[in-house]
Amino acid sequence: MVSQLLSPTEIDHPPLTGQGTHETAPPSRRVLILTAEIGAGHTSTARALKRHLECEDELAQVDLAEPINDVPSFARLPHVYRFVTAYMPIIWAAFYYSRKLKMVRRLYGKFIRRRLRLAITQLRVEEYDTVVITYSMYCNCIDSFRQAGARTVVLVTDLFGGPHEWFASGADQYIVPTKQMVDMAEACKIDPERILLRRLPTLASDVEPRVTWNAHTALRILVIGGSEGLGPLRAAANGILRGRRNASVTVVCGNNQRLKRRLRRSAAFAEGYVEEVATTYQNYDLVVTKPGSVTVMELLHQNVPFVLLPGIPGIEAGNTRLLQRTRTPRIRSLREASLVTRHLVNHDLSLSCDGIQWLDILSKLRDSLPVDCVSIEEIAPVYRATKLRA
């Protein structure tokens, strides 16, 4: 869960030393990270960033907040998002693509600012050095953060495409995870000096990447469809088991209890929602997943092979297009699941020629991504913290 928002004024003062004087210490940086539980990726990235910044600077105070939870009309947005993307994807796609029109974005932004005005005021932004945005909706409120005197940083959590709201003007820094998003930022007329290319922080950042293909007595496969268990997960699991008797398949159903019940009669292992599931990827030889940006980043970082399920229209379309261009295999039906695994992996669990080529392509994609994550100095420079304390 997101940590409770604490007032920076509640930080203890440093102890007195000597003749009643304070011990000299560097100014503690105060960072507020805004996120939203609309899809697990935003909160996962926010938590990973918090952990990363606190490791770099033990004196830093880093808080997480979800202001949409304080707006009655927005409080159910996570549930609405899950329902619409799961059962009415065409409606979601229409809403997503309509925001490419400047007039629609302007009206949408005005509506968001009006609804979030009170919640933003309650955040006490003026008591922080930096506000970091990890959910694009909050980019409509950049002017409010600047007026409160906070440095505003946008951390883009989409890899190969996303909503134009990410690049609303006015932020001090835009941190993007790929060259494709650099191009998108520049197309939105963001000053190149404000764009920073850095690796997307994930909760699996400390996991050592896998070196080689290491299947042993059974092909261990994880099938996952995000926090809501979306996509043809059951068909994928059954298709894999039909095509390979020496496969062990685990399906992470997330919050999809109906899917978990339907898998009871299957030979696959069914699990519910798994906290920090990315830290378990190394236990599998292959992951079958929809192309969510954070999941793809976690898999590439750990060098774990993966194939694709259909993604959410709009928000994951950019990832799907790029991964298709790299010829990453896709699974959309029971038959395709059976064919894909037999095509990539031999019966003795060694990689086929196509499997070797597939891993090479994923390795090149991984090497094209930035190595370094954003630093605490880039998020909240010391000189700024010193100036604000004066």
Phi, psi and omega in degrees: 000157179288137182293155180291143180283123180250148176283131177301338180289350181273358178292137180293147175286151178295152183293153177280142178225162175061225184274052175075020179256154178284143174292133181292129180214151179296150180296136177283133181274144183237115187237133176247122179255123179261130181219181178204140182274049176255090194084142186286343186297321183293312180291325177298315178295318180298316179295321179294320178295316178303312180299318182294314182293321179292330176290324180286326182221102184293339180274348184290142173256116181239117181247149174251145178212148176237082184299337180295338179291341180268004179249112185309319183286345180256346188301331181264008180304316178303319180291319179296317179301313181298317182293314184293315181293332181277319190244344179224057185300331180294320178295318178298316181299319179297317178295316182298309185285336178296333182284358171288339177281130185300320181294319178295318179297322181294316179293319179298315180297320179296318179296316181297314181300319181295317182289326185268357187306309183293319181296322178294320179298321182290345180287342183055053184301329183298345181269003180246154175281319187222140170249127179250125181260123177244009177224127192299332181305321183290346178295341176289348183249017183305319181300324179295321180291320180293320179296332178280357177089010182267143170292134184246124181238129177258118177257103184286126183257009176257142186273304190234031180150154181179181181292149181293342179302333179308326189249038169297141185288157172114343181284154179283329183211142175238112182260119185240150186265350183217162177294329177299321179284334171298314179298320180295320179296316180293325177295333177273010175067035172277135179303123181305332180290344179266356182263130181234125180267112181218157179292141178290123180291137178227162179290349179257015184298333182274353181282130180291134180298146176291143184269313184222167171296130188223038176293142184241254186279337179214151178277111184269118186234134176250129177247124186217140182233043180078185184294340182257004178060047183272154176101177182281059185293318181295316179297320179296315180297313181293324178294319178297315181294328178291322183276338184222112179284340180263036179246142173246116187246128175244130179249120174269109186276350183061227179270009182274085182292330178297317179297319181298320178294320183290340180272000182299326181270002180270160176282353178281151175274128181253129177237153178276219180287131182244119177293135178050051182300334181300332181287353179261354185302327182295346180280356185238153177274334184209141177240131175254118190212156168283157191276053174292142187300314182293319178298314179299317180297317180296319181291318179295318180299320182273356180061039178262124181298145179213155171236163192255143164261165176302139182264174176289129181304141177086281189295329180252006183294322180297318177297318180299314181299313182294317181292330175292323178296331176274005178063035171291127183300149179239149176236119179238354183207170178300317181296316180296323179298319179294319183288318185299310183293324177290330182286328186266330186235129179288169182294335178274012177072009170276160179282140173285176177300318178293325178294320177296317179296321179297316178294324179296320179296315179296324179294320179292323177296318178298318182291340180280348181273152179299149182271319187271141173274160179297143183262164178296327179293325178285329179284310184222088181302144181298319183300326180288317179300320180296317182296319182289334179282336186296000000 
